């Protein structure tokens, strides 16, 4: 029984079936994670820029004089 279990464990560790699938899952998770981080950074910076632009536009006066 013990020899069979050791043999089964050894076969499992040396088997490469499904390794490509695992690689793709890890790569996909990494890409999604990096995209999430990049999106969060960009999202936070656009809020600040939007507020500054709105303040600038709100402070501008409109010239209503005619020629």
SEDREN-570596 format. One record per atom (N, C-alpha, C): x negated, y, z; residue in one letter. Coordinates in steps of 0.02 Angstrom, whole numbers, plus 50000, padded with zeros to 5 digits. Example, Ala and Ser with C-alpha at 12.3 -4.5 7.8 and 13.67 -1.06 7.14 Angstrom:
493404971650390a;493854977550390a;493404983550390a;493584988850354s;493164994750357s;493555000250394s;
END
This chain:
499594994050000x;500005000050000x;499575006350000x;499055006450043x;498635012250048x;498245013449984x;498005008049953x;497625008649890x;498085011249835x;498705009049835x;499175011349785x;499325018849793x;499385021049856x;499525028049869x;498935032449848x;498335030149863x;497735033849843x;497685034149767x;497835028549734x;497815028349661x;498345033049631x;498935033149661x;499465037549636x;499275044949646x;498975046549703x;498745053449715x;498205055449666x;497735050949654x;497195052449607x;497475053549537x;497935049249516x;498245050049449x;498625056649444x;498965058549498x;499345064749498x;498875070749492x;498325070649529x;497855076349528x;497495076949461x;497385071449427x;497025071649363x;497485072349303x;498125071849314x;498615072449260x;498655079749238x;498695080849173x;498745087649147x;499435088949116x;499895084449123x;500565085549097x;500895091349134x;501145096049097x;501475101849127x;501005107449145x;500355106649134x;499875111849153x;499985118149112x;500165117349049x;500275123249006x;500885127049031x;501395123449053x;501995126749079x;501825130749141x;501425127849185x;501225131449246x;500825137649227x;500375137049178x;499985142849156x;500445148449132x;500945146649092x;501395151749065x;501815154949121x;502015151049169x;502395153749225x;501975158749264x;501345157049277x;500905161549314x;500765167849274x;500625167149209x;500495172949167x;501115177449162x;501695174549155x;502305178449151x;502435182149216x;502325178849272x;502415182149337x;501925187949345x;501315187049321x;500825192449326x;501025198449283x;501265197149223x;501475202649178x;502085206249208x;502555202549234x;503145205649265x;502945209749326x;502495207149366x;502255210749425x;501905217249407x;501465216949357x;501115222949335x;501595228049306x;502085225649268x;502585230149239x;503005233549293x;503165229849345x;503545232649400x;503155238049437x;502515236749449x;502095241749482x;502025247949439x;501895246949374x;501815252649329x;502465256649325x;503035253249321x;503675256649319x;503815260649382x;503625257949440x;503735261449503x;503305267749507x;502685267349484x;502245273149484x;502515278549438x;502705276649378x;502965281449330x;503615284449355x;504055280349383x;504705282749407x;504615287949461x;504155286849507x;504065291649562x;503785298249537x;503355297949487x;503055304149460x;503545308049418x;504005304749384x;504485308349342x;504985312249385x;505135309749444x;505585313449489x;505295320049510x;504655320149526x;504315326249546x;504285331149487x;504115328649428x;504075332849369x;504765335749351x;505275331749358x;505955334149343x;506155339749390x;505995339049453x;506165344349501x;505775350749486x;505155350149468x;504755356149452x;505015359549389x;505195355649339x;505465358549277x;506125362049291x;506555358849330x;507205361949347x;507115368449385x;506645368649430x;506505374849467x;506255380249420x;505805378549376x;505525383449329x;506075386249283x;506485381849256x;507025384049211x;507525388349249x;507675386449311x;508155390249351x;507915397249368x;507265398249371x;506985404749388x;506925409449328x;507035406949268x;506965411049208x;507575415449199x;507455421449174x;508015426049161x;508145426149086x;508765427649069x;508965427848999x;508985435248978x;508645436748924x;508645443548898x;509285444548857x;509715448848881x;510355449948847x;510385456648810x;509825460148805x;509835466548769x;509905465248694x;510235469748660x;510335469248588x;509885474248552x;509745473048491x;509305477548452x;509675483348425x;
END
